Amino acid sequence: VNTPIQGTASWAAMMGGAYSLLDFIEANDLNWKIQNVVHDSTIIQTPKDEVRDAIMIAEPIFVDRAQQYMEDMGVTFNLPLGADVEAGHVLWGSLGKWIGTEDHAVLLQKQVIDY
């Protein structure tokens, strides 16, 4: 039952989100790296002082471009897509979930820098 849902999410995240983000990174000559894509999750490495920017830029790319990609493939959604964004260190369990505001993105960036 879950296979079509997880498969669609994975496809949308990779083809719509990750590739679009990679295009954005290259077009803007950013020092960000897509480290890994697993199922519907993407790990992005950025310099510490660009965490806020990465949060604010990546989330709408993943939501908007993933949805557009899937609609171009003939898939329509009855609910809006969303993306969970977390920021932290390379240590397992250190991620803080972003609550969707710029102020919170700044706080997450500060926590990464102050680690």
Order of alpha helices (4+ residues) and beta strands (2+ residues): alpha-alpha-beta-beta-alpha-alpha-beta-beta-alpha
